[in-house]
């Protein structure tokens, strides 16, 4: 039984505070989920759906037979070796399935009839998921039960506010990829919260940024939000100073060949990653 680079940042750059209700909600949800995940990781036994993998350390006992206690590690080929019965394939099995196989082979070999076998996982190494990029604690996390993208993001401390992009990539063990819309995920969209499996990777890239300086209240580097216009970019920079004019704005932008262009845009124009916005004084 198992219990079981952008361009150089202009002077006076600084990060803006969390002002978006969506950002606050996302941060709160991840904080709550992270706290719950850490408590569960410290106290809960692995789920019965956990599948053993190479590197897992198993503690195997047979009720009434102290000499049968054994600590064995699953080999790279997915096998273990147990007294009397020799090599047994363990990879991809649940602990309950392995218990049944060991019990049957002990009985079939005439060693112990109806053996009550218990398999516990002492160390989880076989089923891991990598959470990389702009998260608080990037690294590999053991998968002890069925888990979803949000569970792993929470275990990794969540996406870093103002730095992480609003889309992540789920890279499956077989190399296939899918995009996770983090905003929709935090809003509760189940289609953006698929189940993850051992060998998968969740990658949260750095968010695109833009720079604004000149006659704005808070010049600096800012996170580029979706569909951001020039007017919204100026608002993100604290708005115009008393001398600033939205009609006198130039935007420096690199074309696909890397050549810098100087553009004159109106307030409804879209801002692109790494744009440098300079707000000039209005005509006196």
C-alpha positions as CSV (number, residue, x, y, z in Angstrom):
1,X,0.0,0.0,0.0
2,X,1.5,3.4,-1.0
3,X,1.1,6.6,0.9
4,X,2.0,7.5,-1.5
5,X,19.0,44.5,-24.8
6,X,17.6,46.6,-25.1
7,X,19.4,49.9,-25.8
8,X,21.1,51.6,-22.8
9,X,18.7,53.0,-20.3
10,X,18.5,56.8,-20.3
11,X,19.4,58.6,-17.1
12,X,17.0,58.8,-14.2
13,X,15.4,55.4,-15.1
14,X,13.5,53.6,-12.4
15,X,10.8,50.9,-12.2
16,X,7.2,52.1,-11.8
17,X,5.1,50.8,-8.9
18,X,2.3,48.2,-9.4
19,X,-0.6,50.3,-10.7
20,X,-2.6,47.9,-12.8
21,X,-5.5,46.1,-10.9
22,X,-4.6,43.1,-13.1
23,X,-1.0,43.1,-11.8
24,X,-2.2,43.3,-8.2
25,X,-4.6,40.4,-8.8
26,X,-2.0,38.3,-10.5
27,X,0.5,38.9,-7.7
28,X,-2.0,38.1,-5.0
29,X,-3.2,34.9,-6.7
30,X,0.4,33.7,-7.1
31,X,1.2,34.6,-3.5
32,X,-1.8,32.6,-2.2
33,X,-1.1,29.7,-4.5
34,X,2.6,29.7,-3.6
35,X,1.9,29.6,0.1
36,X,-0.5,26.8,-0.3
37,X,2.0,24.9,-2.5
38,X,4.8,25.2,0.0
39,X,2.5,23.9,2.8
40,X,1.4,21.0,0.7
41,X,4.9,20.2,-0.4
42,X,6.0,20.0,3.2
43,X,3.1,18.0,4.6
44,X,1.4,16.0,1.8
45,X,2.2,12.5,0.6
46,X,2.6,12.1,-3.2
47,X,-0.5,11.4,-5.2
48,X,-1.3,7.8,-6.2
49,X,-0.9,8.9,-9.9
50,X,2.8,9.5,-9.5
51,X,4.9,7.5,-11.9
52,X,8.3,6.3,-10.9
53,X,11.3,7.4,-12.9
54,X,15.1,7.0,-13.1
55,X,16.9,8.3,-10.0
56,X,13.9,7.8,-7.6
57,X,15.0,6.2,-4.3
58,X,12.6,3.6,-3.1
59,X,12.1,2.2,0.4
60,X,10.6,-1.3,0.1
61,X,9.3,-3.4,3.0
62,X,7.4,-6.7,3.3
63,X,5.1,-7.0,6.3
64,X,6.5,-9.5,8.9
65,X,9.9,-9.9,7.1
66,X,12.4,-7.3,8.5
67,X,15.2,-8.9,6.4
68,X,13.3,-7.8,3.3
69,X,13.7,-4.1,4.0
70,X,15.6,-2.6,1.1
71,X,16.4,0.9,-0.2
72,X,17.0,0.8,-3.9
73,X,17.3,3.5,-6.6
74,X,15.7,3.3,-9.9
75,X,18.5,2.9,-12.5
76,X,18.8,5.0,-15.7
77,X,17.3,2.1,-17.6
78,X,14.3,2.2,-15.3
79,X,14.9,-0.9,-13.3
80,X,15.5,-1.9,-9.7
81,X,17.0,-5.0,-8.1
82,X,15.3,-6.6,-5.2
83,X,16.3,-9.7,-3.1
84,X,15.2,-13.1,-4.4
85,X,13.5,-11.8,-7.5
86,X,16.3,-9.9,-9.1
87,X,15.7,-7.1,-11.6
88,X,12.3,-5.5,-11.9
89,X,11.2,-2.8,-14.2
90,X,9.9,0.2,-12.2
91,X,9.9,3.2,-14.5
92,X,6.5,4.5,-15.5
93,X,4.8,2.4,-12.8
94,X,2.9,3.7,-9.8
95,X,4.1,2.5,-6.4
96,X,0.9,0.4,-6.1
97,X,1.7,-1.3,-9.4
98,X,5.2,-2.0,-8.3
99,X,4.0,-3.4,-5.0
100,X,1.8,-5.8,-6.9
101,X,4.5,-7.0,-9.2
102,X,7.0,-7.6,-6.3
103,X,4.3,-9.5,-4.3
104,X,3.4,-11.7,-7.3
105,X,7.0,-12.5,-8.1
106,X,7.8,-13.4,-4.5
107,X,4.8,-15.7,-4.5
108,X,5.4,-17.2,-7.9
109,X,9.0,-17.9,-6.9
110,X,7.9,-19.8,-3.8
111,X,9.5,-17.3,-1.4
112,X,6.6,-15.5,0.3
113,X,3.0,-16.3,-0.3
114,X,0.6,-13.3,-0.4
115,X,3.4,-10.9,0.5
116,X,2.2,-7.5,1.8
117,X,4.6,-5.2,0.1
118,X,4.9,-1.5,0.7
119,X,6.8,0.8,-1.7
120,X,7.6,4.4,-0.5
121,X,9.5,7.0,-2.5
122,X,12.2,8.5,-0.3
123,X,13.7,10.8,-3.0
124,X,11.9,12.1,-6.1
125,X,14.3,12.4,-9.0
126,X,12.6,10.7,-11.9
127,X,9.7,13.1,-12.6
128,X,10.8,16.7,-12.6
129,X,9.6,19.9,-14.3
130,X,11.9,22.8,-15.1
131,X,10.5,26.3,-14.4
132,X,12.8,28.8,-16.0
133,X,13.1,32.5,-16.9
134,X,11.5,35.4,-15.0
135,X,10.2,33.6,-11.9
136,X,11.2,34.1,-8.3
137,X,12.9,30.8,-7.9
138,X,13.8,29.2,-11.2
139,X,14.9,25.6,-11.1
140,X,13.7,22.0,-11.3
141,X,10.7,20.9,-9.2
142,X,9.8,17.2,-8.4
143,X,6.3,16.2,-9.7
144,X,4.8,14.1,-6.9
145,X,1.3,14.1,-8.1
146,X,-0.8,15.4,-11.0
147,X,-0.1,19.1,-11.4
148,X,-0.9,22.0,-13.7
149,X,1.0,25.0,-15.0
150,X,-0.3,27.3,-12.2
151,X,0.9,24.8,-9.5
152,X,4.4,24.9,-10.9
153,X,4.5,28.6,-11.3
154,X,3.4,28.9,-7.6
155,X,6.1,26.5,-6.5
156,X,8.6,28.7,-8.3
157,X,7.4,31.8,-6.5
158,X,5.4,33.2,-9.3
159,X,6.3,35.4,-12.2
160,X,8.4,38.4,-11.3
161,X,6.1,41.5,-11.4
162,X,7.1,44.2,-14.0
163,X,9.8,42.0,-15.4
164,X,8.0,38.8,-16.7
165,X,6.1,38.8,-20.0
166,X,2.4,38.1,-20.1
167,X,2.9,34.9,-22.1
168,X,4.9,31.8,-21.1
169,X,5.9,28.8,-23.2
170,X,5.2,25.2,-22.2
171,X,7.8,22.9,-23.8
172,X,6.8,19.2,-23.6
173,X,9.3,16.4,-23.2
174,X,8.9,15.5,-26.8
175,X,9.8,19.0,-27.9
176,X,6.4,20.3,-28.8
177,X,5.5,23.8,-27.6
178,X,2.4,25.7,-26.6
179,X,1.9,29.3,-25.5
180,X,0.3,30.0,-22.1
181,X,-1.5,33.3,-21.8
182,X,-0.6,34.3,-18.3
183,X,-3.3,37.0,-18.0
184,X,-6.0,34.6,-19.0
185,X,-4.5,32.0,-16.7
186,X,-4.7,34.4,-13.7
187,X,-8.2,35.3,-14.7
188,X,-9.2,31.6,-14.3
189,X,-9.2,30.3,-17.9
190,X,-8.8,26.5,-17.5
191,X,-7.7,26.2,-21.1
192,X,-4.5,28.1,-20.2
193,X,-3.8,25.7,-17.2
194,X,-2.9,22.3,-18.8
195,X,-1.5,19.4,-16.8
196,X,2.2,19.1,-16.8
197,X,4.3,15.9,-16.9
198,X,7.8,14.9,-16.0
199,X,10.4,16.3,-18.4
200,X,8.3,19.3,-19.3
201,X,9.6,22.9,-19.1
202,X,7.8,26.1,-18.4
203,X,9.6,29.2,-19.6
204,X,8.6,32.7,-18.7
205,X,10.5,35.2,-20.8
206,X,11.4,38.8,-20.0
207,X,8.7,41.3,-20.9
208,X,9.4,43.7,-23.7
209,X,10.2,47.2,-22.5
210,X,10.2,50.7,-23.8
211,X,12.0,53.9,-22.6
212,X,10.5,57.4,-22.1
213,X,12.3,60.6,-21.2
214,X,12.1,64.3,-21.7
215,X,9.1,66.3,-20.5
216,X,7.3,63.5,-18.5
217,X,6.9,63.2,-14.7
218,X,8.7,59.9,-14.3
219,X,11.2,59.2,-17.1
220,X,12.6,55.7,-17.2
221,X,12.2,52.2,-18.5
222,X,8.8,50.6,-18.4
223,X,7.1,47.3,-19.2
224,X,5.4,47.3,-22.5
225,X,1.8,46.3,-22.0
226,X,-0.3,44.7,-24.7
227,X,-1.5,47.0,-27.4
228,X,0.1,50.0,-25.8
229,X,-0.3,53.3,-27.6
230,X,1.8,56.4,-27.3
231,X,-0.7,58.1,-25.1
232,X,-0.7,55.2,-22.7
233,X,3.1,55.1,-22.7
234,X,3.1,58.8,-21.7
235,X,0.6,58.0,-18.9
236,X,2.8,55.2,-17.7
237,X,5.6,57.8,-17.4
238,X,3.5,59.8,-15.1
239,X,2.0,62.1,-17.7
240,X,3.4,65.3,-19.2
241,X,5.1,68.0,-17.3
242,X,3.7,71.5,-17.5
243,X,6.1,72.1,-20.4
244,X,5.5,68.9,-22.3
245,X,3.5,68.4,-25.4
246,X,2.1,65.2,-26.9
247,X,2.3,66.9,-30.3
248,X,6.0,67.2,-30.0
249,X,7.1,63.6,-29.4
250,X,9.7,61.7,-31.4
251,X,10.2,57.9,-31.2
252,X,13.5,56.2,-32.0
253,X,12.9,52.7,-33.3
254,X,15.1,50.1,-34.9
255,X,13.9,48.5,-38.1
256,X,14.2,44.7,-38.8
257,X,17.8,45.4,-40.1
258,X,18.8,47.1,-36.9
259,X,18.9,50.6,-38.4
260,X,17.6,53.3,-36.1
261,X,14.7,55.4,-37.4
262,X,13.3,58.6,-35.9
263,X,9.5,58.7,-36.1
264,X,6.8,61.3,-35.4
265,X,3.8,59.5,-34.0
266,X,0.3,60.5,-32.8
267,X,-1.2,59.4,-29.5
268,X,-3.0,56.5,-31.0
269,X,0.1,54.9,-32.6
270,X,1.3,51.6,-31.2
271,X,4.5,51.4,-29.2
272,X,6.9,48.5,-30.0
273,X,9.5,46.7,-27.9
274,X,12.7,48.8,-27.2
275,X,11.1,52.1,-28.5
276,X,12.7,55.2,-27.1
277,X,10.2,58.0,-26.6
278,X,11.4,61.6,-26.2
279,X,8.8,64.2,-25.2
280,X,9.8,67.7,-26.2
281,X,8.7,71.0,-24.7
282,X,5.7,72.6,-26.3
283,X,6.0,75.7,-28.4
284,X,6.3,78.9,-26.3
